[in-house]
Amino acid sequence: MTLRISTLVLAAALCFSARPVPALAQSATLALPAPDLELVNKATAYLQGLKEAQGRFEQTSPRGVVTTGDLFLSRPGKARFQYDPPSGLLVVSDGKTVSVYDPRLRTFDRAPLSATPLALLLARRVRLDEDVEVARVGRTDGGFFLTVRKTNGRDNAGYITLMFGETPTVLRGWTLVDGQGQATRVKISDLKAQSVDGNLFVLGDPRSPAEKNGAPKAP
């Protein structure tokens, strides 16, 4: 199934296959210098310790369209991206499946969590040295970033750059690049560790039977 995701917070996340990225092809996590490995370990420990949290996000699409909303995390496996009006888009992971509901287009789609980069962030055991390659590590003003791609035998994998603040370590956002070189940027703010209602990670298809069969929404 191919999802219509041009406006999603994880725009390429539900179709993570992409062309090779030559600039990233030469490095492996274990070959990184000690200072870079230290940052990888810091990011891994932070993600592993991030159990429940919520915050705000700002997404910039490849076309420069900016949307905002609330995000909720409950590791392992669960996440919710709830877009502000007028979009109203919902992207929900229940631990196994990522569901996407667009109330304006009246579409509802699903894909396995394991097929998306969300699986990296939401894994029960975060590992940045297995099944993924940390291809690039660098520092930014007050933080650092890791560029990661899957290494599950596919040469046509896209990549994601995770951005962190430092002292204390906090997830600031990510940039996801698809096979056509299109970048979707997500900036996270006010991310706080706190209890999250489990009902937020349940999303059934809200459409009527007629809408599911392709009939237009009644006026």
C-alpha positions as CSV (number, residue, x, y, z in Angstrom):
1,M,0.0,0.0,0.0
2,T,1.3,3.4,-0.9
3,L,0.2,6.2,1.5
4,R,-0.7,9.7,0.4
5,I,1.7,11.4,2.8
6,S,2.9,14.6,1.2
7,T,1.6,16.7,4.2
8,L,2.6,14.4,7.0
9,V,5.0,15.1,9.8
10,L,6.9,12.0,8.7
11,A,6.4,12.7,5.1
12,A,8.8,10.1,3.8
13,A,8.5,7.9,6.9
14,L,5.8,5.7,5.5
15,C,7.6,5.1,2.2
16,F,11.2,4.9,3.5
17,S,12.7,3.3,0.4
18,A,14.9,5.7,-1.6
19,R,17.8,5.9,-4.0
20,P,21.4,5.3,-2.7
21,V,23.0,8.2,-0.9
22,P,26.7,8.0,-1.9
23,A,27.9,10.5,0.6
24,L,26.7,8.3,3.4
25,A,27.9,5.0,2.1
26,Q,31.5,4.8,3.5
27,S,31.0,5.1,7.2
28,A,29.9,2.6,9.8
29,T,29.0,3.2,13.5
30,L,31.9,1.3,14.9
31,A,34.4,3.1,12.6
32,L,33.5,6.5,14.1
33,P,36.2,8.3,16.1
34,A,35.8,8.2,19.9
35,P,34.3,11.7,20.2
36,D,31.6,10.8,17.7
37,L,30.9,7.5,19.4
38,E,30.5,9.3,22.7
39,L,27.7,11.4,21.1
40,V,26.1,8.3,19.6
41,N,26.1,6.7,23.0
42,K,24.7,9.9,24.6
43,A,21.8,9.9,22.1
44,T,21.2,6.2,22.5
45,A,21.0,6.5,26.3
46,Y,18.6,9.5,26.0
47,L,16.3,7.8,23.6
48,Q,16.3,4.6,25.7
49,G,15.3,6.6,28.8
50,L,12.6,8.6,27.0
51,K,9.5,6.6,28.1
52,E,6.5,9.0,28.0
53,A,6.6,12.6,26.8
54,Q,4.6,15.3,25.0
55,G,5.5,18.5,23.2
56,R,4.9,20.7,20.2
57,F,6.2,20.2,16.6
58,E,6.6,22.4,13.6
59,Q,6.9,20.7,10.2
60,T,8.3,22.2,7.1
61,S,7.4,20.3,3.9
62,P,9.7,20.0,0.9
63,R,7.6,22.8,-0.7
64,G,8.1,25.0,2.3
65,V,4.7,24.6,3.8
66,V,4.7,25.0,7.6
67,T,2.3,23.1,9.8
68,T,2.2,22.7,13.6
69,G,0.7,20.4,16.2
70,D,1.1,18.4,19.3
71,L,3.1,15.2,19.7
72,F,2.8,12.4,22.3
73,L,5.2,9.5,22.8
74,S,5.0,6.4,24.8
75,R,7.9,4.0,24.3
76,P,8.0,1.3,23.2
77,G,6.1,1.7,20.0
78,K,3.5,4.4,20.5
79,A,3.3,7.9,19.1
80,R,0.7,10.5,18.1
81,F,1.2,13.5,15.9
82,Q,-1.9,15.7,16.1
83,Y,-2.0,18.6,13.6
84,D,-3.5,21.9,14.4
85,P,-6.5,23.2,12.4
86,P,-7.1,23.6,9.6
87,S,-5.2,20.5,8.8
88,G,-6.5,18.3,11.6
89,L,-4.3,15.4,10.3
90,L,-3.6,12.5,12.7
91,V,-0.7,10.2,12.6
92,V,-0.8,7.5,15.2
93,S,1.4,4.5,16.0
94,D,-0.2,1.9,18.3
95,G,2.9,-0.1,18.7
96,K,2.6,-2.3,15.6
97,T,0.8,-0.1,13.0
98,V,1.0,3.5,11.9
99,S,-2.4,4.9,11.0
100,V,-2.9,8.2,9.1
101,Y,-6.3,10.0,9.0
102,D,-6.8,13.1,6.9
103,P,-10.2,14.6,7.8
104,R,-10.1,17.0,4.9
105,L,-9.6,14.4,2.2
106,R,-11.4,11.8,4.2
107,T,-8.7,9.2,3.8
108,F,-7.4,6.6,6.2
109,D,-4.2,4.6,5.6
110,R,-2.1,2.2,7.5
111,A,1.5,0.8,7.3
112,P,3.6,-1.5,9.6
113,L,5.6,0.5,12.2
114,S,8.6,-1.6,11.3
115,A,8.5,-0.1,7.8
116,T,9.0,3.4,9.0
117,P,11.8,5.4,10.7
118,L,9.5,5.8,13.7
119,A,10.6,2.3,14.5
120,L,14.1,3.6,15.3
121,L,12.8,6.1,17.8
122,L,10.2,3.9,19.4
123,A,12.0,0.6,19.7
124,R,11.9,-1.2,23.0
125,R,15.7,-1.3,22.9
126,V,17.3,1.6,21.0
127,R,20.3,0.4,19.1
128,L,22.3,2.6,16.8
129,D,24.8,-0.1,15.9
130,E,22.4,-2.8,14.7
131,D,20.3,-2.7,11.5
132,V,21.1,1.0,11.1
133,E,24.2,2.9,10.1
134,V,25.3,6.1,11.9
135,A,26.8,7.6,8.8
136,R,27.5,11.2,10.0
137,V,27.9,12.9,13.3
138,G,28.4,16.6,13.9
139,R,27.9,19.4,16.3
140,T,25.6,22.4,16.1
141,D,25.1,25.5,18.3
142,G,24.3,24.0,21.7
143,G,23.9,20.5,20.4
144,F,24.7,17.7,18.0
145,F,23.2,15.6,15.2
146,L,23.3,12.0,13.9
147,T,22.6,11.0,10.4
148,V,21.2,7.4,10.3
149,R,20.0,5.1,7.6
150,K,18.8,1.5,7.6
151,T,21.3,-1.3,6.6
152,N,18.9,-4.2,6.3
153,G,20.4,-5.4,3.1
154,R,18.9,-2.6,1.0
155,D,21.1,-0.3,-0.9
156,N,18.1,2.0,-1.7
157,A,17.5,3.3,1.8
158,G,16.6,6.9,2.6
159,Y,18.1,8.6,5.7
160,I,17.1,10.6,8.7
161,T,19.1,13.2,10.6
162,L,18.3,13.4,14.3
163,M,19.0,16.7,16.1
164,F,19.7,16.9,19.8
165,G,20.3,19.7,22.3
166,E,23.0,19.1,24.9
167,T,23.3,19.9,28.6
168,P,20.8,18.4,29.1
169,T,20.4,16.1,26.1
170,V,17.0,16.6,24.5
171,L,15.5,15.7,21.1
172,R,15.1,18.9,19.0
173,G,13.8,17.3,15.9
174,W,14.8,15.6,12.7
175,T,15.2,15.9,8.9
176,L,13.9,13.1,6.7
177,V,15.2,12.8,3.1
178,D,13.4,10.6,0.6
179,G,14.6,9.0,-2.6
180,Q,14.1,12.1,-4.6
181,G,16.2,14.2,-2.3
182,Q,13.1,15.9,-0.8
183,A,13.6,16.9,2.8
184,T,10.9,17.2,5.4
185,R,12.0,19.0,8.6
186,V,10.4,18.7,12.0
187,K,11.3,20.9,14.9
188,I,10.3,19.9,18.4
189,S,9.8,22.3,21.3
190,D,8.6,22.0,24.9
191,L,9.2,18.3,25.0
192,K,8.5,17.2,28.5
193,A,8.6,13.8,30.2
194,Q,5.2,13.2,31.6
195,S,2.4,10.6,31.7
196,V,0.3,10.3,28.5
197,D,-3.2,8.9,28.2
198,G,-3.0,5.5,26.4
199,N,-6.2,6.2,24.5
200,L,-4.3,8.7,22.4
201,F,-2.5,5.9,20.6
202,V,-5.7,4.2,19.4
203,L,-7.0,5.3,16.0
204,G,-9.8,3.5,14.2
205,D,-11.1,4.4,10.8
206,P,-13.6,7.2,11.5
207,R,-15.1,7.2,8.1
208,S,-18.6,6.1,7.2
209,P,-19.1,2.8,5.2
210,A,-20.0,4.9,2.2
211,E,-16.8,7.0,2.5
212,K,-14.7,3.8,2.8
213,N,-16.2,2.7,-0.5
214,G,-15.2,5.9,-2.1
215,A,-18.5,7.8,-1.9
216,P,-18.1,11.6,-1.3
217,K,-18.9,13.0,2.1
218,A,-22.5,14.1,2.5
219,P,-22.9,18.0,2.7
